[in-house]
Amino acid sequence: MHFPLVGQPVQISDNNHEHLFASYYGINSWNKSQLYVTVLQTNVKYRIPDEKDTAIIGLIDIKSKEFIPLSTTRAWNFQQGCMAHWLATSPDSLIIYNDFRNGKYISVVLNVFTKKEVRIYDYPISAVSPDGKQAISINFSRLRITRADYGYGGQGQNPQEDVQLPGNDGIFILDLITGKAKLIVSIAQMKDIMPLPKEEDLVYINHTLFSRNGSKVFWLVRTWPGWNTTSLTASTDGSGMQNCFPDDWGGSHFDWLNDDELMVTAKYEGKQYAHILFTAGENNYKRLGKGILDYDGHGTFSPDGRWMITDTYPSENREQKIFLMDMKTECVMPLGRFIQPKEYTAGWRCDIHCRWSPEGDMVGFNSTHSGSRQVYIMKLK
């Protein structure tokens, strides 16, 4: 087998400000023609942003490296940006992203060429379906309490911090055509499928993702101040909810390979963190990478499913690494190592957070190895 030829990382953002991709790892940042990527620009550096911190959402022209400002947002963080997605209904011109306005979290559809808002929804988004017609919405105010670096400031939703297992909060499906949202699985409904939380624990949703054809959703339900995690899947109507792993395996990072198989980093057999490929509901767990990838990384699959790219958290000497794995042979190739300055830590740390371009010929990532937070692209042939 042959690995692709991988070019050197190219910084496409300038050093005058901090820059990061405008969404979580694994989410496509390119428009369909692959001319632009969505990026946030900020001067916030060594702290968690709040609702008073405005970030500029814009595009970077891949060829010229020009930053093109589009709008601003006050619903963002360093881990997931403002959850910007290109909409498949108009993949070269429309993006959707989160904002905080008039005391509420919303999502905005913007035309990147006219810079005009096309539509506003009364719900923030955490994932968008592949066809661009649905989105998942969760409670970012509850997340701000339980995991501050993934929530938003301003309490734009009711966090219900006194309710351990709310029956009116959980996984919402937002219809992007009608603008109506439906609660498909409440946090209360998850009680019987997860380890019993302690009396003082608050149960919350952290990460969500649609499957490759959009028929299923994945999410993590967690407890705070404890750190018990349960990985769950269900159909988009809420039916067929099931636990992905035995209770002591947990779960951390994830991607769907197709509509049935997914990869989740979790404690294999309750002991060793690994990149685990499996089919939900079946005991066909497989550790990927032949022992090389036995750690908690942000793995994500290329559009054709041939490759998985993943990263590492900083080592003792602050090195972050990127690895590429062939899904057929499980051979692993290192793509680079980057030193993260010690100032980037806690809720303002900079994870590598790789993402594929739509054609699978580019990989983008965030890094602080130059001394500031910037955006990089590697080309693959």
C-alpha positions in Angstrom: 0.0 0.0 0.0 1.0 3.6 -0.4 0.4 6.6 1.8 -0.5 9.8 0.1 2.3 12.4 -0.4 1.7 15.0 2.4 3.0 18.5 2.0 4.4 20.6 4.8 2.0 22.5 7.0 1.2 26.0 5.6 0.0 28.7 7.9 -2.8 30.5 6.2 -3.7 33.0 9.0 -1.7 36.0 9.9 0.0 36.6 13.3 -1.7 39.9 14.0 -4.5 38.2 15.8 -5.4 34.7 17.3 -7.2 32.5 14.7 -8.9 29.2 14.9 -11.2 27.1 12.7 -14.8 28.2 13.4 -16.0 24.7 14.4 -15.1 21.5 16.2 -12.7 19.0 14.9 -14.0 16.7 12.2 -16.5 19.3 10.8 -15.9 20.4 7.3 -14.6 24.0 7.2 -14.3 24.3 3.4 -16.9 25.5 0.9 -17.7 23.0 -1.8 -15.2 24.5 -4.3 -12.6 24.4 -1.6 -11.6 28.0 -2.1 -12.4 29.2 1.4 -12.4 28.0 5.0 -14.4 29.4 7.9 -12.2 30.9 10.7 -12.7 32.9 13.8 -10.4 35.9 14.6 -10.0 37.2 18.2 -7.6 39.0 20.5 -8.6 36.8 23.5 -5.7 34.6 24.3 -5.1 33.2 27.8 -8.6 32.9 29.2 -12.0 31.5 28.5 -14.1 33.9 26.5 -17.5 35.2 27.8 -20.5 36.8 26.2 -18.7 40.2 26.2 -16.0 38.9 23.9 -16.8 39.4 20.3 -15.0 37.2 17.7 -15.0 38.0 14.0 -16.2 35.1 11.9 -14.7 35.2 8.4 -13.3 33.3 5.5 -9.7 32.7 4.6 -8.9 32.5 0.9 -6.8 29.4 0.6 -4.6 30.8 -2.3 -4.1 34.4 -1.2 -4.4 33.7 2.6 -6.6 36.8 2.8 -8.9 37.0 5.8 -12.4 38.1 4.7 -14.5 39.3 7.7 -18.2 38.3 7.4 -19.8 39.1 10.8 -19.3 38.7 14.5 -20.4 36.3 17.2 -20.6 36.3 21.0 -21.4 32.6 21.2 -18.0 30.8 20.8 -15.2 29.1 22.6 -11.7 27.9 21.8 -12.7 24.2 21.6 -15.5 24.4 19.1 -15.5 27.9 17.7 -19.1 29.0 17.0 -19.9 25.6 15.5 -20.0 27.0 11.9 -21.1 24.6 9.2 -21.5 24.9 5.5 -25.0 24.0 4.5 -25.3 21.3 2.0 -28.4 23.0 0.6 -26.1 25.7 -0.7 -22.5 24.5 0.0 -20.6 27.3 -1.7 -22.4 30.2 -0.2 -24.4 29.5 3.0 -23.0 28.9 6.5 -24.8 28.5 9.8 -23.2 29.5 13.1 -24.1 30.3 16.7 -24.5 33.8 18.2 -25.7 35.5 21.5 -28.3 38.2 20.9 -30.8 39.9 23.2 -30.0 37.5 26.0 -30.5 34.3 24.0 -28.4 31.8 22.0 -29.4 31.6 18.4 -28.1 30.2 15.1 -27.7 32.4 12.0 -27.6 31.4 8.3 -25.4 33.8 6.4 -24.6 34.2 2.7 -20.8 34.6 2.6 -20.9 36.5 -0.6 -23.6 39.1 0.1 -22.7 39.0 3.9 -26.5 39.2 4.5 -28.3 37.1 7.1 -30.7 34.7 5.4 -32.4 33.2 8.4 -32.2 33.2 12.2 -33.3 30.2 14.4 -34.2 30.4 18.1 -31.9 27.5 18.9 -28.1 27.2 19.0 -26.7 24.3 17.0 -24.2 21.6 17.9 -24.3 19.5 14.7 -25.8 19.7 11.2 -27.1 16.8 9.1 -25.2 15.9 5.9 -28.2 17.1 3.8 -28.3 20.5 5.6 -31.9 20.1 6.5 -31.6 19.3 10.2 -29.5 20.3 13.2 -29.0 19.1 16.7 -29.4 21.6 19.5 -28.3 21.2 23.1 -28.2 23.4 26.2 -25.0 25.5 26.1 -25.8 27.3 29.4 -26.0 23.9 31.2 -22.7 23.1 29.5 -21.2 26.4 30.7 -21.8 25.3 34.3 -20.6 21.7 33.8 -17.8 22.2 31.4 -17.1 25.9 31.0 -14.7 25.8 28.0 -17.4 24.1 25.8 -20.4 26.3 26.8 -21.1 30.0 26.1 -21.3 32.9 28.5 -24.4 34.9 29.1 -26.9 32.2 30.1 -28.7 32.3 26.8 -30.7 29.3 27.8 -32.2 28.0 31.0 -29.5 25.8 32.5 -31.8 24.2 35.1 -28.9 23.9 37.4 -31.2 22.6 40.2 -32.6 19.8 38.1 -30.4 16.7 37.9 -32.3 14.9 35.1 -34.6 17.3 33.4 -37.4 15.9 31.3 -37.7 18.9 29.1 -34.0 19.1 28.0 -31.7 16.9 26.1 -31.2 16.2 22.4 -33.3 18.5 20.2 -33.7 18.1 16.4 -34.1 21.4 14.7 -35.8 21.4 11.3 -33.9 23.9 9.3 -36.7 24.1 6.8 -39.6 24.9 9.2 -37.6 26.3 12.1 -39.3 24.1 14.6 -37.4 22.0 17.1 -38.4 18.7 18.8 -37.0 17.1 21.9 -36.2 13.5 20.7 -34.5 12.2 23.8 -34.7 13.9 27.2 -31.9 13.7 29.8 -34.4 12.0 32.1 -34.9 9.3 29.5 -31.1 8.5 29.7 -31.3 7.7 33.4 -31.9 3.9 32.9 -29.2 3.5 30.2 -26.3 5.2 32.1 -24.6 4.5 35.4 -26.7 5.9 38.3 -25.5 9.5 39.0 -24.6 10.6 42.5 -27.1 12.7 44.3 -25.0 15.9 43.8 -24.2 15.2 40.2 -25.7 17.3 37.3 -26.3 15.3 34.1 -25.5 17.0 30.8 -24.9 16.6 27.1 -21.5 17.4 25.7 -20.9 16.3 22.1 -23.2 15.4 19.2 -22.8 14.1 15.6 -25.1 12.9 12.8 -24.2 9.7 11.1 -22.9 9.8 7.5 -26.4 9.7 5.8 -28.1 11.5 8.7 -30.3 8.7 9.9 -28.7 8.4 13.4 -27.1 10.6 16.0 -24.3 10.1 18.5 -23.8 11.9 21.8 -22.1 11.8 25.1 -24.0 12.2 28.4 -21.9 13.1 31.4 -22.1 13.9 35.0 -20.6 16.9 36.9 -18.7 17.4 39.2 -18.1 13.7 38.7 -16.7 12.6 35.3 -18.8 9.6 34.3 -19.4 9.4 30.6 -21.8 7.3 28.6 -21.7 7.1 24.8 -25.1 6.8 23.2 -26.7 6.5 19.8 -30.3 6.7 18.5 -32.3 7.3 15.3 -33.1 10.9 14.6 -36.6 10.4 15.8 -35.3 9.3 19.2 -36.1 5.6 18.8 -33.6 2.8 19.3 -31.5 4.6 21.9 -28.6 2.4 23.0 -25.4 2.5 25.0 -22.3 2.0 22.8 -20.1 0.5 25.5 -20.2 -1.3 28.9 -20.5 1.3 31.7 -16.9 1.5 32.6 -15.6 2.2 29.1 -16.9 5.8 29.0 -16.1 7.7 25.8 -14.4 10.8 24.6 -13.9 11.6 20.9 -15.7 10.1 17.9 -16.6 10.0 14.3 -19.0 7.9 12.1 -17.3 5.8 9.4 -20.7 5.1 7.8 -24.2 4.9 9.1 -23.6 1.9 11.3 -19.9 1.9 12.3 -18.3 4.5 14.3 -15.0 5.2 16.1 -15.0 6.4 19.7 -11.9 6.8 21.9 -12.7 5.1 25.1 -11.2 2.8 27.8 -11.0 -0.6 26.0 -12.2 -3.3 28.4 -12.4 -0.5 31.0 -8.6 -0.2 31.1 -6.7 1.3 28.1 -7.8 4.3 26.1 -7.9 3.5 22.4 -9.4 4.4 19.1 -12.2 1.8 19.0 -14.2 0.9 15.8 -17.5 -0.8 16.3 -21.2 -1.1 15.4 -23.6 0.2 18.0 -25.5 -2.7 19.6 -22.9 -5.3 18.6 -19.9 -6.5 20.5 -17.5 -6.2 17.6 -15.1 -3.8 19.3 -11.8 -3.3 17.4 -8.8 -1.3 18.6 -7.4 0.6 15.6 -3.8 1.2 14.9 -2.2 -2.0 16.2 -1.3 -0.5 19.5 0.1 2.7 18.1 -3.1 4.7 18.7 -3.9 3.5 22.2 -4.6 6.9 23.6 -7.3 9.5 23.6 -7.0 11.4 20.3 -9.4 13.4 18.0 -9.8 10.8 15.2 -11.8 11.6 12.1 -12.3 9.8 8.8 -11.6 11.1 5.3 -14.7 11.6 3.1 -14.2 8.3 1.3 -13.5 6.4 4.6 -10.0 5.3 3.4 -8.0 7.2 6.0 -8.3 8.2 9.6 -6.3 11.2 10.9 -5.9 11.8 14.6 -3.8 13.8 17.1 -2.4 13.7 20.6 -2.7 15.9 23.6 0.6 17.6 24.6 3.2 15.3 26.1 5.4 16.1 29.0 7.6 18.2 26.7 4.5 19.8 25.3 4.6 18.0 21.9 1.4 17.5 20.0 1.5 14.9 17.1 -0.6 14.1 14.1 -0.9 10.6 12.7 -2.5 9.2 9.5 -3.9 5.6 9.5 -4.8 3.5 6.5 -8.2 1.9 7.3 -7.4 -1.2 5.2 -4.1 -2.1 6.7 -4.1 -0.1 9.9 -0.6 1.1 9.1 0.2 4.5 10.8 2.3 7.3 9.4 3.3 10.4 11.5 2.6 13.7 9.9 4.2 16.1 12.3 4.9 17.2 15.8 4.3 20.7 17.2 5.3 22.3 20.5 2.5 24.0 22.4 3.7 26.9 24.7 2.9 26.3 28.3 0.7 29.4 28.5 -1.9 27.6 26.4 -3.5 25.4 29.0 -6.9 24.6 30.6 -9.9 26.1 28.9 -7.9 28.1 26.4 -5.6 25.3 25.3 -5.2 24.7 21.6 -6.0 21.1 20.5 -4.8 20.2 17.0 -8.4 19.3 16.0 -7.8 18.0 12.4 -10.5 18.2 9.7 -10.7 17.0 6.1 -11.6 19.0 3.0 -14.7 17.8 1.0 -12.4 16.1 -1.6 -10.1 14.6 1.0 -7.0 16.3 -0.5 -6.4 18.7 2.4 -6.3 18.6 6.1 -6.7 21.7 8.3 -5.7 22.1 12.0 -5.1 24.6 14.8 -1.7 25.1 16.5 0.2 27.4 18.8 3.7 26.2 17.9 4.5 29.6 16.4 3.7 31.4 19.7 0.2 32.3 18.8 -3.0 30.4 17.9 -3.1 30.0 14.1 -4.7 27.9 11.3 -2.7 25.5 9.1 -3.4 23.4 6.1 -1.5 20.3 4.7 -2.1 19.2 1.2 -2.3 15.5 0.3 -1.6 13.8 -3.1 
